[in-house]
Amino acid sequence: MSLKNASILTAGQFSDSEIETIFALTRQFKDEFQRKKRIDHLVESDGLRQRIVSLAFFEPSTRTRLSFQTAAYRLGVKTVSLDNLSVSSMSKGESQMDTVKNLVAMQPDALVVRYGTSQDMDEVIRKLEVPVINGGSGIQEHPTQALLDAFTIKEAKGKIAGEKVLIIGDVVHSRVANSNLTMLRRLGAEVAICAPEEFTPHNKEWNDVKVFSDVNSGIRWASVCMCLRIQKERHTMSNIGLSMAAYRERYRLGSAQLKLFDKDGIILHPGPAVRGVEISSRAMEDSRSRILTQVQNGVFLRAALIALILGLEVRRL
Ligand code: NCD
């Protein structure tokens, strides 16, 4: 089994041993970075010569894009990034698909791509000649976020199996929720949601997921609480049937919920967080919050994926 030259497209694609390999390398990179503030010395330098990862983000991103770039630089791998679409030839009418095909024609060693829901793009990226990492596609998939969330839960709680993960908020429009459902369940966690009807998914994957109608009963049940931003840019309806004030009142993780939450529980949020809407400032800064740990782990997890996909020789300590 090897992830060399593999594409990372869905949260459901991994074997158990692949997940173990990814987590073990993430752990090694994180521990070594804590000791030495670098990880590049673990990588066989010959393999790094001229390695280039290309990044194409057609939707906004802070954490995912910059953590892939930071991860690559930490390894000694170079990146090229299509950051500002208004200065790319897309402003002249070129499509996303042609843009991707042209980036691949430059023969990078891997491509990281983020795009809105598009079956055409899903098909194009499956057929590219370079390994592709999905940095978030539409409302469907965000496999690297699911991996880093699972790694963060395991690190904080010592295990994933048996953990009770409550996902609160705009579940139906969230690729993070979809990929996490797949990843966390296969690793043995129980997943439940708390969302207004408009944000509750009804497709078969979510059929037998427990639904809490009020956040307080959900939070009493949970050992892990994951808050989600309202995905306004993906809403087709003009209003969600709830005022913002009512939404906050019913679905925000705030002081009242913090009191009900397990003292050993952890709070996650994939970011970007909108303080005061889905999560209060107090909850973000609570001692149980692992929101910035998720961001930190994202760098080492993505470094592990890049190293495995590029087939870099990593010295095991
Ligand atoms: C999320 C995304 O883009 O799917 N952010 C991320 O990658 N960490 C979540 C969001 O935009 O709300």
Residues whose N, C-alpha, C, O or C-beta is under 5 A from the ligand:
A	BS01	NCD	R63 T64 G136 V176 R229 P270 G271 P272
